[in-house]
Amino acid sequence: MYYVPDGTTKCGYYQCESCGEKFLSLQTMNTIDCIYCEQDVDLEIGPDEDMSTLKDTAKLIQVLEGEDVEKMDTLLSLAITGGNYDWI
């Protein structure tokens, strides 16, 4: 699977308020750090710069269980891969 490991039976379906991306996570808390915004944080700072802080910007839309995990993972993956079924 693309977002979660094979055999995952429960995960959270999230949408980030900052960038708008939707993704799956093994976590099921109400808010978490966005995996896309987290990549944009520059942790190398100079002497006059403030340290960037990560904020919990991704909100839980739904907790997925069972077959729904694999279905949603496939659906979201197709959106990223442009509908290329070869990797499935």
Secondary structure, DSSP 8 states (H G I E B T S, - for coil): --SS-TT--EEEEEEETTT--EEEES--SSEE--TTHHHH------TTS--------EEEEEEEETHHHHHHHHHHHHHHHTS-GGG-
